[in-house]
Amino acid sequence: MGSHGAVASVALGDKLTQAVLADWRTAPINARLRATLGFLEKLALTPAEITSADVVATRDAGVSEHALVDAIYVCALFNLIDRVADALGFEIPPSFAGGAAAQLKRGYQM
């Protein structure tokens, strides 16, 4: 989401990840990531309330246009998949839990 270093450290499953998951507003993250998360929260929960002022505020925090567009794409796709899965009653297989824990520890690497 703008800063590969910030995203990479979040993907490691360390204390920072737990702090962000607990409350991204108080987690020790940089201003760009905090602004991006705030924008994405508003986009996901109250999309009709997003205005150009929200984009300007996020850009003023140092988020590049490219990074913001990427974050919007990820947010939109995640929300679409999540809503379709909920509508169709999909459940996460128990075997996926171990894989998710491993991904959090080492990040999403090829």
LINQUI-V922939 format. One record per pair of residues at least 24 apart in sequence whose C-alpha atoms are under 6 Angstrom apart, sorted by the first residue. I is the first residue (numbers start at 1). J is the second residue. D is the distance in Angstrom with one decimal. If there is no record, write none. Layout:
# LINQUI-V922939
i=I j=J d=D
i=I j=J d=D
This chain:
# LINQUI-V922939
i=1 j=67 d=5.5
i=1 j=71 d=5.8
i=2 j=63 d=5.8
i=2 j=67 d=4.6
i=11 j=104 d=5.8
i=11 j=107 d=4.8
i=12 j=104 d=5.4
i=12 j=105 d=4.9
i=12 j=106 d=5.4
i=12 j=107 d=5.1
i=13 j=104 d=4.5
i=13 j=105 d=4.8
i=32 j=61 d=5.4
i=32 j=62 d=5.5
i=32 j=63 d=5.4
